Amino acid sequence: MKILLLTTHLRMGGVPIYVITLAGALKKLNHDTCVASAGGELVRRLERQGITHITVDIDTKSEAHPKLLVALYHLFWFIKENGIEIVHTHTRVTQVMAGALSVLTGARHVSTCHGFFKPRFGRRLFECWGRRVVAISEAVREHLVNDFKVKKSRIKVIHNGIDQEAFKKVYSDEEKKAMRKEVGLRDGPVIGIIARLSSVKGHKFLIRAMKIVTEKIRDAQLLIVGEGEEEVALKALVSQLGLGDCVVFTRTVLDTSWVHAIIDVFVLPSIQEGLGLVLLEALCCGRPVVASDVGGIYSVIKDGITGLMVPPKDPEALADAVLRLLEDREFADRLARNGQEMVRAHFTLEEVAKKVERVYQEVLTQKQ
């Protein structure tokens, strides 16, 4: 098949990483796969896999932005000249674009819904979900059915998968000690989070939880990996709570395996989450996990079996869960082993690609 994956940009983030890993997996299945976006630092990773990237200026959140007309023109000719059969979209703007491109070119449109949207007028006016919608979790599927009235028959739940080989590296104690020192961590247990610095990720509740944790475990530290619009506010909260000596911020990184190697507990205190790709990475690396009971996280974290679930926006519950894992290492290790086994068995990138491939085959056999 000739496939075009279409997303807004390829800067660091969950959706862009999903796109480039899916592109690589589809290529391994011998599909002619290319990606179109406004570009970003992840383009180099695509190029290393030998996958073509088409740069189009579509980095906007407005479905009606005038610059999209120019991008539509370029994509129209690319699809026609290259015989593209499937256009697979991953963001709201690209869904609307693909709705038009599908009509103009005859290419079949498939979309993936990675999270939750407010049912605004524009999304109802320009439905544009495509012939099939891939939902990354059961919770996202219910959101599509309940809030956007998408027929269940059009939706296929395909959980995220990860390139597990990238998270099997073993670091020596000396390497871990050097990496901790490099980011500014001291000796002592480390709680970690990897997520963009956005209010929806719940960092402020984790920071407040750290105030409670450090009252019982004085040498505990928090490593926050990510960038975003909440950085100034979060650093101000750290200062306000007197946690400057035990909270470390560091920039977004592409290779997160070393982060998981130096932390003792991984926490994702999101207010809203489609599934949580970073949870799969943490579990694959054998980290015990605490996560909010929101969205599709229950598809990954079974409370008390593969991790601990806590109510969202609850610093006390977060602190209690983190302390339990730090103080009961046998329990933490059991959860980590269970989570690692589950991810390695059921969340492989190869399986995701095969399921997506079957969706493509279904839409290609449909009548126009």
URJOUR-V825377 format. One record per run of one state. SS is the DSSP state (a for helix, b for strand, c for the rest). FROM is the first residue (numbers start at 1). TO is the last residue. If there is no record, write none. Layout:
((SS/FROM/TO) (SS/FROM/TO))
This chain:
((c/1/1) (b/2/6) (c/7/13) (a/14/28) (c/29/31) (b/32/37) (c/38/42) (a/43/48) (c/49/51) (b/52/55) (c/56/66) (a/67/82) (c/83/85) (b/86/89) (c/90/91) (a/92/105) (c/106/107) (b/108/113) (c/114/120) (a/121/125) (c/126/129) (b/130/130) (c/131/131) (b/132/135) (c/136/137) (a/138/148) (c/149/151) (a/152/154) (b/155/157) (c/158/161) (b/162/162) (c/163/163) (a/164/167) (c/168/172) (a/173/183) (c/184/189) (b/190/194) (c/195/198) (a/199/201) (c/202/202) (a/203/216) (c/217/220) (b/221/225) (c/226/230) (a/231/240) (c/241/246) (b/247/250) (c/251/256) (a/257/262) (c/263/264) (b/265/268) (c/269/276) (a/277/284) (c/285/287) (b/288/292) (c/293/296) (a/297/299) (c/300/302) (b/303/303) (c/304/306) (b/307/310) (c/311/314) (a/315/327) (c/328/328) (a/329/346) (c/347/347) (b/348/348) (a/349/365) (c/366/368))
